[in-house]
């Protein structure tokens, strides 16, 4: 494959990612195989990302994520964007703070910490909650596109605890769940769209349905 004219001769090509990369002038830069710049971030003396950096869309060139790196780790508020540039996720991180071990490849980094907010493309709120060292914690709420609540409840150490509530798009309650402090599901009640009870399921009990 011929090297695009926009990619410096000193940049190396990584077949697994289809990216060219080069460290120079205090920055790490990456280009997609089409020659478009997709990453730019300052580096420290060890060539670790260190400073405000961003990822760019490999076709349009607009920013798809941006935030601060500290010695190779995300720190503080990071913003992620839809392809049209509208805000998608606001996620906070804390360098060096991890309670969760990531053993397999996943979108999670492991040091998510603080407020988390996700949006619909319309700009309306989709989900909000909190992380503590990579673990979901505290109150979480998920919304339908019209702003009605879809689900709400609390997490402790990444496990659902206490009472959780789920709703139909109409706003009518669809289900309730009760969890122990250790995250064990103790009971689940479901309801018809008209609000009448459907099924009651309790731990070690036969389900009772109408």
Beta strands, then each sheet from edge to edge (+ up, - down):
strand 1: 12-14
strand 2: 19-24
strand 3: 27-32
strand 4: 37-42
strand 5: 51-56
strand 6: 63-70
strand 7: 73-81
strand 8: 87-93
strand 9: 112-119
strand 10: 125-132
strand 11: 135-143
strand 12: 149-156
strand 13: 159-167
strand 14: 173-179
strand 15: 185-191
strand 16: 197-202
strand 17: 208-209
sheet 1: 1+ 2- 3+ 4- 5+ 6- 7+ 8- 9+ 10- 11+ 12- 13+ 14- 15+ 16- 17+
end
